[in-house]
């Protein structure tokens, strides 16, 4: 996704951390474009296996390392203790292999289990079915309103609670039918995709994890190092945009405070005046690219 745009900011770096390794596509592009070494981390053991197979040649020469971990818990990853970087990449969302694997429950294909967990041993205890079967009305409505931009979030929450009273949610069909019951028979794939994504974000604590991770990642950058983030959800993109804006500001004190008591200088500069998006050719090849938004920032101190 947006490979050329990623390379424009990270080509030729000495050590890049790919925080969302997936199948290794970005890592391969970086290694083939003069990046000396790539460390890839991912919560999904299947993704780790796929990437290691794809990048075996680079792993054998020490230029590629794969770590099964959650990037949001950066300071708890022993293999990265004290490691500094001159490039960081986050390609948020889910990978194609996760979507294609019906048993992972990320899609609304008929009969898919309501799982949606990106990892197994990283603190994600409950799958999507458990969330839908136990969360109260307010929590469910908040998920659909804030993560799915659904104006009828409370109606959908009530529909889920009504339906689970007679039979627990187990498969994608249960959630699809609840969406249809609340939003009406004209609801379709766009609604299903948006609301399944909302549940996935909640299951994996994705937005809170991103907020925790960004300052930790920033502090691992060497002067001149850059961080590149590709977001697919408005909430993700907003978090990234606001973080980069704050880091690039001279002063972050409250507007009416008479004397500056903050750091008094920018930590770096935003490299993308506005988010970069995919061109029509890439969108034709990969429709998922339509929602991708890339932002980049560079540390100067």
Secondary structure, DSSP 8 states (H G I E B T S, - for coil): --HHHHHHHHTT-SEEEESS-TTSHHHHHHHTTT-SEEEEEES-HHHHHHHHHHTHHHHHTTSEEEEES-GGGGGG-GGGTT--EEEEEEE-S--HHHHH-GGG--S--TT-BS---S-SSSS----HHHHHHH--HHHHHHHHHHTT--TTHHHHHHHHHHHHTTS---BHHHHHHHHHHHH-TT--HHHHHHHHHHHHHHHTTHHHHHHHHHHHHHTTEEEEEEEEEEE-SHHHHHHHHHHHHHHT-S--S-TT-SS--S--S-SEEES-SS-B---HHHHHH-GGGGG-EEEEEEE--
